[in-house]
């Protein structure tokens, strides 16, 4: 296990929207380098960069055309290496976004694979043995796009042919078993990509669709898990401080499969969703009938989250870390549902639970979701990928380019939140995030280690009280004061709102959070 993860807090950057240093309307590596001091001051000591490899950008870079070459719009391979160096000077680790399940249809491997004559790459992707196919449950085919007499499987869009890691239980002649030499060759090719960037200075990878590699896998993902354990063995031997975080959202499976971290995502029915987006949507995609835990007028049932979270936590304490997120590039920003005070309380919980948290760029100032037309395959996700809002100047400080040339438009609202404005306000969301992350870094008991003890957490009752080492923490997101009996007293270390831990009582004012040393 990489030791640096014990005190890691990640900042997710969508490169094209973070900071444009060369004035072309698109964010770039140099822009990230220029903002590293801001990231460090914020309290984040690790980065996750969304895909920055060469791509036709039909899916915002998740359609890779060349794994070993950066996209020209961000800069060169040397520019990315310089980003690694500058980040490391500041004690910041950098993860790249690895997309191992599919490539772009323009990737050189696929160009060869779709040829009529068999070659080295014929089985790098999954092809049927007939020119048109249907009726195979769980897979989608594209036909009529190649000279080859077969259809190919896709993972997502039509432009993303699935790489071939084999089938756990093959049912037809075109389905290779996972131990077939060509399926193994695909795995080894991905290891080669990982070595290339680790040797260049990367500190690991966030892995896209990590649970989807082996087809016809069983419920426990036995085939895909075995593949990742093989890759983890390589890392442990050759790059023991390299870290892997999976887009899987099932820590009991993913962490035993070799990942160091796994996200809890806002999938329908997930415990995470109950905290911040437990609502229905009207015709304009705006929330109503909201029972999110952190809503001031919500039902306040922390068990909807804990019943899932604690099951994961108890099964994985010795395997790796659960990662809570403020949001990401695939989900709507939670600021569309939560006020700044509600966001502050949500972040307080996320940043003080065990595991390795991830902060999505702009969430520290409460950037808003914008209702926009699709861009580069973003569709409904596009509105969460808008430019970072640095100040009140041109394009809110993101770029000196003409507004019409920006990757996406900036928030046009007169009250659009900015870093500049919130830095000057001691009570701002930005400064709340900085204070919370400083507390986490200062106190080992509030970092990643699994030392969680639940003190009070009952259905539709508040406050939620928990302990981590020498600290007791409590949160009351409701609009009413509440209290519960506890068996200790404590000295306040950090509070939001009015709250007290004294004389065997935990008293919480409306919308409050507290940390006490006991």
N, C-alpha and C positions, 0 to 999 in steps of 0.2 A: 504494500500500500504506500503510495507516495506520501511522504511525511508532510509536505506543504499543504495537503488538503485538510489537515487538522485545523487550520485557521484561514481557509480560503473563502472568499466572497467573490462571486463572478459577476461581470458586467457583460451583457450580451450586446453586441454591436452589429447592426445591419449596415454593412460598409457603404453602400451607395447613398445612405441617408444620414450619415453621422456628421462629417465635416468635409467640405469641398475646399481643398487647398489650392487647386490650380484654376479655379474659376470656370469649369466647364459644366457646372450644374449637377455633378455627380460626386458623391463622397469618394475618398481615396485613402490609400495607405498613409500618405504624408499628412492628411487631415487627422487620422487617428494618432499619429506620432505627436502632432502638435497639441493634442488634447490628453496625452497620457498623464500630465501633471494634474489635470482636473480629475481624472479617474482615480488617481492615487489619493488626492485630497478628499474625494468623496468617501473613500474607505474601501474601495474595491481593489483587490490585489491579484485578480485573475481576469482574463478576457475570454469570451467565446465569440469568434468572428463567424458570421454566417458565410455561406460559400463565396470564395473569392478566386476560384479557378476559372480558366478559360471556358467560355460557354456561349451558346447562341441566346441565352437568357429567355427561353420560352417558359421557364419556371424559376425565374429570378436567381439563376445560378445552381439550382438543384438539378440541372441537366448539364452534367459536366462533359465538356468536349476533350479536355486534356487535363488529367489529374496533376501533372507535373509542371504546369504553366499557369501563372496567374492571369486573370482577366486584365486586358490592357487598360480598361477604364479605371482600374484601381492603382495600376503601376506594374512594375516588373518583379520578377522573382527576387532581384537584389533589393528592391524597395521593401518587400515583405520580410526579407532577412534582416534588414535594418530596423524594421518595426520590432522584430523579436529582440534585437540587441538593445534598443532603447527601452523596451518594456522591462527587460531583465535588469537594466541599470536601476530601475525604480522598484525592483522587487515584485514585478507583475509577471505572472505566467500567462501564456497564450495558447488556447486551444483553437484548432481549425475545425471546420465543419466537414466531416467525411460523409460522402454519399456512396455507400458500397453496394446498394441494391440495384442500381440502374445507372446508365450513362445517358448522354445525349445521343440521338440517332446520328449525329455528326461525328461521334467519337471514332477514331481510326480503327478501334477494335470492331465496331459495328459495321463500318464500311467494308471490312474484310469478311465479317461473318455473314453478311447478306449476299455474298457472291454465290454464283451457281456452282462453282467448283469447290470441293472441300479444301480447307486450309487450316492453319494453326488456330484460327479464331472461330472456326465453324461452330464449335460448342461453347464459346465464351458467353453466348446468350441462349435463351430457351426457344427453340424452334420446334414446331410440329413437323410431321413428315408428309403433310399434304398442303396444297396451296390455299385451302380454306378450311377452317376448323370451327367447331361450336360444341356446346354441350358439355364442356369440362368445368365442373363446379369449382368456384374459387379463383379462377384465372380469367383474364381478358386477353383477347387476341387482336392483332392487327394483320390484315392480309392485303395483298395487292401492292405492296410498297417496295418489293425487292425482286431481283431476278431469281432468287432462290425459290425452289418449289416447297414453300412452307409458310406458315404464319408464325409471328413471334409474339411472345407474352410481354405485356407492359405492366409496370408497377403503379403508374399514376397517369400521366398524360400520354397521349399517343406518341409523343416525341421522346419517351423514356423507356427504351427496351430493357427488360429485366436481365441482369447478369445471372449466370447459371452456376449456382452452388449445389445443384442436385436436388433430388426429391427424397424425402425420408422413406416414403412408401411408393415407389414407382408403379404405375398402372398401365403404362403403354411403352412401346419401344423407343419413343422419342424422349422419354423421361429418364434422365441419368440418375443413378444412385449417388448418394453423397460421397461415396468412396471411389467414384469413377475418376480416373486421372485428369480428365478435363474439368470436372467440378473442383478438384483439388487445385488445379492450375489457376482457376479464378481466385480462390482464396489466397494463393501465394502471390498473385499479381496485386491483390489489395494490400498484402503485407509489404510488398515492394513500394507501393505508394506511401504507406505510413512511414517506412524507413527513410524515404526520400525527404519528407518534411521534418521528421524528427532530427535527422542529420543536419537539416538547414536551421534548426533552432526552435521548432515548435515544441510545445510541452505536452501535447496529446491531442485528443479529438473528441468532439461531440459527434455521435454517430446517428445519422438520419435513418429512420425506420429500421432500427437495429434488430427488431424481432422478425423481420420479414424475409430473410435471405433464403433459407431452405424452404422449398415448396412442399405442400402436402404434409407440413409438420404436424406433430401431435399437440395436444392441449398444453403440455409442459414445454413445448418448443425444444424437444430433445435434439433435433438436427441442428438448428440454429445455435443452441446453447453450446453444443460440442464444438462448433466452428469457432465461437468466440473464446472458449476456453483454450483452444489451440493458439489463437492470436494473443491472448493474455499471457500464455506461457512464453511466447516470443518476447513480449514486452518485459516481463519479469526478468528475463535473462539478459536482454540487450539494452533495454531502456527502463530500468526499474522505477525511475521518477516520472515516467510518462503516465498521464491520466486519461481514462476513458469515461465519458458520461453517455448514457443511452437514451434515445427517444424510444422508450418502451412502456414506461408508466406501470410497471409491475415489478417492484424491487425484489420480492422473493424469488422471481425467476431470473431477472437480469443480473443481479449482484452475484448469484451463484453461477451465472454463466461467464463471469469474469470481469464485469464492469465494476468500476470503483464507485460510480454514482448512477442514480437513475432519477429522472424527473417524475414528479407527480403533476400530471397534466389535467386540464379541465374537460376531460371527456364526459359525455353525458352520464349522469349517475355517480360520478366520482366524488370522493370526499372533498377534494380541493374545490370543486365547483360549488359545493354547498356554502363555502366561506364567502365567495365574492360574486357569484353570478347565478344564484339559484332563483331564476325568474323565467317568466314567459315573455315572448316578444309579440308586439303588435305588427300591423302591416308595414310600418316604417322602420322596423327592426329596433324599436325602442322598448326598454323593459317595463313590465308591469307585474303585479302579483308577486312581489319580490320578497323572498324569505331568506336572503343571504345573511349569514351570521353577522357580518360586519355592518349591515345596514342599521341605522339608528332605530328604525321602527320594524326591524325584522323579528323573527321569533326567538333568536338567540340560542339556538340548539347546537352547542359545540359537539354533541355526540354524533351528529351527521358526518362530521369530519373525523372525529377520533375513532369511531368504530372501524373505519377502514385504515386510517393512519396507524393506529396502535397495532393492528394485526400485522401490517407491513413491518413496522419498527421492531416488534418482538421477534420476528422471524429473521431479521437481517442485521442485528446489532454487531455480529462478528464478521459480516461479509462486506460491508461497504456503507455508503451514505445515501440517504434519501435527500433529494433536492427539491425544495419548495421554490416556486418562481413568482415574481410579481406579474409576469406576463411574458409573452414572446411574440415572434414574428408571425405565428400561425393563429393567434387568438385576438379577439377584440381587447382593447385596453380597458382595464377595470375601472379607470377613472370615469368611463361613461356611465358607470353604475354607482360608484362610491364618491362621496365628497372628500375633500382633502383631509378632514379629520378622520373619516372612515378609512381612507387609505393609510394614514399614519398608524392607526391601530392594527390594520392588517399587516403592514410592514413590520411593526413591532413584534407580532407573533412569528412571522416568517423568519426574521433575523435572530430570534432567540430560541427557536426550537433546534434540536440536534440536526446534524446533516450539513450539507453545503448549499447555501442559498444562491439564487441567481436573480439579478436585477436587470430588467430590460431597459435599454437606453431610453431616456425620457420619462420613465415611470417615476424617477426621483423628483420630478417637478410636476407630475400629474398631467403629462401630455395627453391630449384627447384623441379619441378615434375620429377620423374624418370619413364621411360618406363619399367615396370616390369611385370612378370607373376603374375597371381592372387594369393592372399594369403588370406586364411580364408574368402572366399566369397567377396573379395574386387573388383576383376575384374579391370575395368578402374580406380577405386578409389584407388587402391593399391599404385600407384606412389605418392600420396599425404600423405602417412602414414609412410614415411621412418624415421629412427632415427634422433633425434635432433642432430645438429652439434655444439658441444661445443668448440672444439679446434682442433689443427692439429695433435694430438697424435693418438694413436691406435683407430681405428673405430671412428675417429673424436670426441673422448672423450665420446662417448655414453656408451661404455661397455669395460671391460677388457677381454671379452670372445674372443675366436677364431672367426675370421670373418665369418667362415662358419656356425656358430651356431646362428648368429644374427636373430632376428625376421624378419627383412628385411635388405638388404644391405644399407650401407651408400653411399652418393654421391661420386663416384670415381674420379670426376674431380679434377685436380690439383688446380683449383681456387674455389673449393667448399666454399661457405661462412661459417664462423664460428663466434660464439659469441666472442671468444678470440681475433680474429683479428679485429673485428669491435669495440670492447670496446676501443681499442687503437687508433682508428681513429675518431677524433671529427666530421668529416663530414659524417660518415657512416649512413646507413639506421637505424641501431640499435640506435644510438645516436639521430637521428631525431625522432624516435618513442618515446624515453624517454623524449625528450624536448616537444613534442606535448602533451604527457600524463601529464607531470608536469604542463604545461600551463592549461590543462583542470581541474586538481585537484586544482590548485591555484585560479581559477576564477569561482565562482558559476554560472555566466552567460553563461559559456561554458560547463556546465554539462548537466544533463538529461532533465531539465525542458523545457516545450514547449514555447519557446520565439522566434521562428524563424520569420524573416521578409525578404522577397525577395526584393532586391534593383534593380538588373539587371539580367535578365535571359531570353534571346531571342533565337529563333531558329537559330542555326548555327552562333551565334555571341558570342564573348568573350570580357571581362572576365565574369565569374559568380560572382556576388557580393551579399552578404547576411549579415544580421545583427542579433546579438544575444545580447540583453541588451545593454550594453555600448560599445560593440565591433562591428566593421565592418570587414568582412572577404571577401577575393577575391581570386580566383584561375584562372590561365591561363595555361592550359596544353599544349598549342600549341608551335611550334617552332618559332613563331613570336611574337614580342611585340604588345600590344594592349592597348586600353584605353577606358574609358567611363566617362560620366559626372555624378557627384554625388553632393549632396547638403551640404556636410560637409567636414571638414578636420579632420585629426586624428594623434595621436602619435603612431609610430610603437611599437608593443609589441613582435611580432615574424614574421620572414620572411624566405622564401626559395627563393633564387634568388633575382633579383632586382625588387622592386615594391614600389610605392609611393601613398599616399593618401593626396593630398594637392591642395589648390586653386580650389576646386570644381571638381577635376579630380582624377580618379583612374587609375594610369598608371602602367601597368604590363609588366615586361620583359618576355622573353620566359621562359616557364616552371617555373612559379613562383606562390607563395602563400604568402598572407600577412594577418596579424591580426593587427588592429589598435584600440586604445581606442579613442572614439570620445566624 
